[in-house]
């Protein structure tokens, strides 16, 4: 049986990105994303639920996220789910599901044009993608270099969807 671990999230950042450097020297930026779902009950009442999701961005993408993202900005995240487990100070086991970003796209808002970032070595509009590392220790030397985000396509009518 095949397995797939892929998520797409569209939401707004609830705080400014928090960038840090791991002991390995790799960059890590933590994001907090609010994703809202609106729906109508059978009674006609409009309901809204908001999820707050932790997102980790590694390598070049981490540097780009820290530079261009800010609280309140809309962003599209493509990534995979990750289970984090730890023991709290009371000795109880804790866990949560978070997202490891593989790609992200800055969306409208503010005075900056939308931009895209890929986690690999290629520019954002390239067909090749490099998967995100399984863990921060899997980052290669090429992942630590900064990447400039690519400009959006010049001809928006020529989109593949």
C-alpha positions as CSV (number, residue, x, y, z in Angstrom):
1,X,0.0,0.0,0.0
2,X,1.3,3.5,-0.9
3,X,1.6,6.2,1.7
4,X,1.3,9.9,1.3
5,X,2.1,12.6,3.9
6,X,1.4,16.0,2.2
7,X,-0.5,19.1,3.4
8,X,-1.4,22.4,1.9
9,X,-2.4,25.2,4.3
10,X,-3.5,28.7,3.5
11,X,-3.7,31.1,6.4
12,X,-2.3,34.1,8.2
13,X,0.7,34.2,10.5
14,X,-0.2,34.9,14.1
15,X,3.2,36.2,15.1
16,X,6.5,37.2,13.4
17,X,8.8,34.3,12.4
18,X,11.3,33.1,15.0
19,X,14.6,32.2,13.3
20,X,17.4,30.3,15.0
21,X,20.5,28.4,14.1
22,X,20.7,24.7,15.1
23,X,23.9,23.2,16.6
24,X,24.6,21.7,13.2
25,X,24.7,25.3,11.7
26,X,21.4,24.8,9.8
27,X,18.8,27.6,9.8
28,X,15.4,26.9,11.4
29,X,12.4,29.3,11.3
30,X,9.3,28.6,13.4
31,X,6.0,29.9,12.1
32,X,2.5,29.9,13.7
33,X,-0.3,29.8,11.2
34,X,-4.0,30.5,11.7
35,X,-6.3,28.6,9.3
36,X,-10.0,29.3,9.4
37,X,-12.8,27.1,8.1
38,X,-16.3,28.6,7.7
39,X,-19.3,26.4,7.2
40,X,-23.1,26.4,7.6
41,X,-25.1,24.1,9.8
42,X,-28.3,22.4,8.5
43,X,-30.2,25.0,10.5
44,X,-28.5,27.7,8.4
45,X,-26.3,29.1,11.2
46,X,-22.9,30.1,10.0
47,X,-20.0,28.6,12.0
48,X,-16.3,29.3,12.0
49,X,-13.5,27.3,13.4
50,X,-9.8,28.4,13.5
51,X,-6.9,26.1,13.9
52,X,-3.5,27.3,15.0
53,X,-0.7,25.3,13.4
54,X,3.1,25.2,14.2
55,X,5.2,25.2,11.0
56,X,9.0,24.5,10.9
57,X,11.0,25.8,7.9
58,X,14.6,24.5,7.5
59,X,17.6,25.6,5.4
60,X,17.4,28.3,2.7
61,X,13.6,28.5,3.1
62,X,14.1,29.4,6.8
63,X,16.2,32.3,5.9
64,X,13.7,33.5,3.3
65,X,10.7,33.1,5.7
66,X,12.5,35.1,8.4
67,X,13.3,37.8,5.9
68,X,10.0,38.3,4.1
69,X,7.2,37.0,6.4
70,X,5.6,38.9,9.2
71,X,2.7,38.7,11.6
72,X,-0.7,39.0,9.8
73,X,0.7,38.2,6.3
74,X,-1.2,35.5,4.3
75,X,1.0,32.5,3.2
76,X,0.4,29.2,1.4
77,X,2.4,26.3,3.0
78,X,3.1,23.0,1.3
79,X,4.6,20.4,3.5
80,X,4.3,17.3,5.5
81,X,3.0,16.3,9.0
82,X,5.4,15.5,11.8
83,X,4.7,14.0,15.2
84,X,6.6,15.7,18.0
85,X,6.9,13.8,21.3
86,X,8.5,14.8,24.6
87,X,8.2,14.3,28.4
88,X,7.1,17.4,30.4
89,X,8.7,18.4,33.7
90,X,6.0,16.4,35.5
91,X,7.1,13.3,33.8
92,X,4.0,13.0,31.5
93,X,4.4,12.2,27.9
94,X,3.2,14.9,25.5
95,X,2.8,15.0,21.8
96,X,1.6,17.3,19.0
97,X,1.3,17.3,15.2
98,X,3.1,20.0,13.4
99,X,4.1,20.8,9.8
100,X,7.5,20.8,8.2
101,X,7.3,23.2,5.2
102,X,8.7,21.9,1.9
103,X,7.6,25.0,-0.1
104,X,5.8,28.2,0.7
105,X,4.3,31.1,-1.2
106,X,4.0,34.6,0.1
107,X,0.5,36.0,-0.8
108,X,-0.9,39.5,-1.3
109,X,-1.0,42.0,1.5
110,X,1.4,44.7,2.5
111,X,3.5,46.6,0.1
112,X,5.5,43.6,-1.3
113,X,4.6,41.6,-4.4
114,X,3.8,37.9,-3.9
115,X,6.9,35.7,-3.9
116,X,7.6,32.0,-3.9
117,X,10.3,30.0,-2.1
118,X,11.4,26.4,-2.7
119,X,13.5,24.5,-0.2
120,X,15.8,23.2,-2.9
121,X,18.7,24.7,-4.8
122,X,16.6,25.7,-7.8
123,X,14.7,28.9,-8.2
124,X,11.0,28.8,-7.2
125,X,9.8,28.6,-10.8
126,X,11.9,25.5,-11.6
127,X,10.3,22.2,-12.1
128,X,12.8,20.4,-9.7
129,X,12.0,20.2,-6.0
130,X,14.2,19.0,-3.2
131,X,12.4,17.3,-0.4
132,X,12.7,18.7,3.1
133,X,15.1,16.9,5.4
134,X,13.8,14.2,7.7
135,X,15.4,16.0,10.6
136,X,17.6,19.0,11.0
137,X,20.7,16.8,11.0
138,X,19.9,15.7,7.4
139,X,20.5,19.2,6.0
140,X,23.3,19.3,3.5
141,X,25.8,22.1,3.1
142,X,23.9,23.5,0.2
143,X,20.8,23.9,2.3
144,X,22.5,26.5,4.6
145,X,23.1,29.0,1.8
146,X,20.6,31.9,1.4
147,X,18.2,31.9,-1.6
148,X,16.5,34.9,-3.2
149,X,12.8,34.4,-3.8
150,X,11.8,34.2,-7.4
151,X,9.4,36.6,-9.1
152,X,5.9,35.5,-10.0
153,X,5.3,34.3,-13.6
154,X,5.2,37.2,-16.0
155,X,2.2,35.8,-17.9
156,X,-0.5,34.9,-15.4
157,X,-2.8,33.6,-18.2
158,X,-0.3,30.8,-18.9
159,X,-0.8,28.9,-15.6
160,X,-0.9,25.1,-15.6
161,X,-4.3,25.0,-13.8
